[in-house]
Amino acid sequence: MNSEEFRKYAYELVNWMADYLDDIESYPVKSQSKPGDILHKLPAHPPKEGEPFEKIFHDFQDVIIPGITHWQHPQFFAYFPANSSRISVLAEMLTATLGTQCMSWVTSPAATELEERVMEWLRDMIGLPETFTGVIQDTASTATICALLTAREKRSEFQTNKKGLYSQRKHIVYCSSESHSSIEKAVKVIGLGSANLCRIPVDDTYAIASGRLHNQIEDDIEKGYVPLAVVAALGTTGSTAIDSIKKLGDIAEKFNMWLHVDAAYAGTALVLPEYRWMIDGIKHVDSFVFNPHKWMFTNFDCSAYFVQDPEALVKTFEILPEYLKTNEDEPVKNYRDWGLQLGRRFRALKLWFVIRHYGFSGLQKKIRRHIEMAQELARTIDNSTEFELMAPVPLNTICFRYRPEELDDLEKINTINEELLGHLNASGKLFATHTRLDGAYVIRLVIGQTEVEERHVDEAWEFICETLELIETE
Ligand SMILES: *Cc1c(COP(=O)(O)O)cnc(C)c1O
């Protein structure tokens, strides 16, 4: 492709991108395609000869787009958002164009130094103390693996890396029964064994029952086990329940354990001073992760990982073969040693663009508005006779269900709610997902999409009520 063609096609794509974002509300939020639909439209073998751009782009629109669930649609209320923004997309275009590989300082000094600075900005924006140092990881899952590995290595004085886990006593990691699956994955892959992940029951706000954690640790010590780490959920995935960092910090300190905070989604709310109570007791936290790629308008992937002891992190991962040695190794950061990957994308660029474009107060305004809209809808649900809230709504995740007055059978109520959600999602008008809380099937709405406005929330709620009427008369 020559430069002239590149320019022409790039303009064509930019026009498509702008139209797509303008018209996104005309797409069904959840892809309506069936399993295999897309696969069957894709040839079994790669083309032998190169194909013209026009044909590739045509197939993108014709074959791929129908199989896309539109995460940037303002009526995407499912899971947690994976927000993008126009400014983030622009930065991503530059990242792809530069194609830099940011494993070492020398492989692109600007990438390393921008990452260092942007992570300081982010740390200050969310109110973490200056004793924390940040690094960008691909995902929170990876950051949690880094955290538990560092905990494991620090505890064994960096001997497990060398000798393996063979002679080690049983190490236990604790989290709540509402914690994210990535905690179990981390415990599995770092060799501690998922049987040694201890899930502590939750209280009536779905946050960890810290008294029970304390007792469990004492029991485990009695049995000769080593309590290694606690993972606090700052915003569980089910209902954004907030574990008490203060109480967990006291426990971690008492038993000399690592305290990791998984704030993957809710961490973004810390840009608001009125939510800083969520990190009361932060000084006892060893590591903290949150995802700008969820609720901070920075397109996937970009996960911010903060640690109090960067040396321990680097010591856990550092390997320096001859071919990676550089003259500048001493005074600079080489982020390849700050996590699992050697090769790293230039992720700091889009974060820098996003923070500068919105400004700190612009970001605060958007996040605050999202929470307000959710609180408003939560009040509507709470006041309705047909629906009920199923968990506290500390931020912008609403867990609710339809609760017909004459019905008491849990299974039947669950089935009706499952049916309701099925109808909602099949309509393409909105996309919501579910969870289970205490056995109850619960519909979740997360009001956090980049462009979501009051009218989108109102429309969605109206549609939910209309759909309910349809089901009731069936
Ligand atoms: C989304 C989420 C994760 C996983 O995030 P990834 O970046 O996709 O790995 C972990 N913990 C919580 C609480 C989450 O909401």
The ligand as a Tripos MOL2 file, in Angstrom:
@<TRIPOS>MOLECULE
LIG
   15    15     1     0     0
SMALL
NO_CHARGES

@<TRIPOS>ATOM
      1 C1        -13.7250   -6.7440   35.5310 C.3       1 LIG1
      2 C2        -13.1880   -7.1750   36.8210 C.ar      1 LIG1
      3 C3        -11.9890   -7.9060   36.8960 C.ar      1 LIG1
      4 C4        -11.2730   -8.4100   35.6870 C.3       1 LIG1
      5 O1        -10.7990   -7.3820   34.9120 O.3       1 LIG1
      6 P1         -9.8850   -7.6720   33.6360 P.3       1 LIG1
      7 O2         -9.1900   -6.3770   33.4260 O.co2     1 LIG1
      8 O3        -10.8080   -8.0400   32.5320 O.co2     1 LIG1
      9 O4         -8.9680   -8.7660   33.9830 O.co2     1 LIG1
     10 C5        -11.4980   -8.2010   38.1530 C.ar      1 LIG1
     11 N1        -12.1270   -7.8050   39.2610 N.ar      1 LIG1
     12 C6        -13.2840   -7.1230   39.2330 C.ar      1 LIG1
     13 C7        -13.9370   -6.7020   40.5070 C.3       1 LIG1
     14 C8        -13.8440   -6.7840   38.0110 C.ar      1 LIG1
     15 O5        -14.9920   -6.1000   37.9770 O.3       1 LIG1
@<TRIPOS>BOND
     1     1     2 1
     2     2     3 ar
     3     2    14 ar
     4     3     4 1
     5     3    10 ar
     6     4     5 1
     7     5     6 1
     8     6     7 2
     9     6     8 1
    10     6     9 1
    11    10    11 ar
    12    11    12 ar
    13    12    13 1
    14    12    14 ar
    15    14    15 1
@<TRIPOS>SUBSTRUCTURE
     1 LIG1         1 GROUP 0 **** ****
